[in-house]
């Protein structure tokens, strides 16, 4: 299985996405999922989606994406 590229986004790309990124990292490790987790601002998601397999966001998704997008909180 190839290594996944997963975008982890929040409004500023700092606090909330850091917490979610750690949880996702732990979950992937427990399930033997090999992934690069890339922390970004949600505003960057559209321009970075071509190199990613999935988007996990802690904020409202402002548009539709070509990759699976998950709202991780609330």
C-alpha positions in Angstrom: 0.0 0.0 0.0 1.3 3.4 -0.9 2.0 6.1 1.7 -1.0 8.4 2.0 -0.6 12.2 2.0 -3.2 13.7 4.4 -3.9 17.4 4.7 -4.9 18.4 8.3 -6.4 21.9 8.2 -7.8 24.5 10.6 -8.5 28.2 10.2 -4.9 29.4 11.0 -3.0 26.1 10.5 -1.7 26.2 14.1 -3.6 25.2 17.2 -6.6 23.1 16.5 -5.0 21.3 13.6 -2.0 20.4 15.8 -4.4 18.6 18.3 -6.2 16.8 15.5 -3.0 15.9 13.7 -1.7 14.2 16.9 -4.9 12.2 17.2 -4.8 11.2 13.6 -1.1 10.2 13.8 -1.9 8.0 16.8 -4.9 6.4 15.1 -3.0 5.7 11.9 -0.1 4.2 13.9 -2.5 1.9 15.8 -3.9 0.7 12.5 -0.6 0.4 10.6 -1.5 3.1 8.1 1.5 4.8 6.6 0.9 8.5 6.0 2.5 11.9 5.6 0.4 14.3 7.7 0.7 17.9 6.4 -0.6 20.7 8.6 -2.1 23.6 6.6 -4.5 26.5 6.7 -7.9 25.7 5.2 -7.4 28.5 2.7 -4.4 26.4 1.3 -6.4 23.2 0.8 -7.6 23.8 -2.7 -4.1 24.5 -4.0 -2.6 21.5 -2.2 -5.2 18.9 -2.9 -3.6 17.6 -6.1 -0.8 16.1 -4.1 -3.0 14.8 -1.3 -5.2 11.7 -0.8 -7.5 13.2 1.9 -8.3 16.4 3.8 -9.2 16.5 7.5 -10.5 19.9 8.6 -11.5 21.3 11.9 -13.4 24.2 10.3 -16.1 24.6 7.8 -15.1 23.4 4.4 -15.5 26.5 2.2 -15.7 24.6 -1.1 -15.8 21.1 -2.6 -12.6 19.2 -3.2 -11.5 16.5 -5.6 -10.3 14.4 -2.6 -12.3 13.0 0.3 -12.8 15.8 2.9 -13.7 15.2 6.5 -14.9 17.7 9.0 -13.2 16.4 12.2 -14.9 18.4 14.9 -18.4 19.5 15.8 
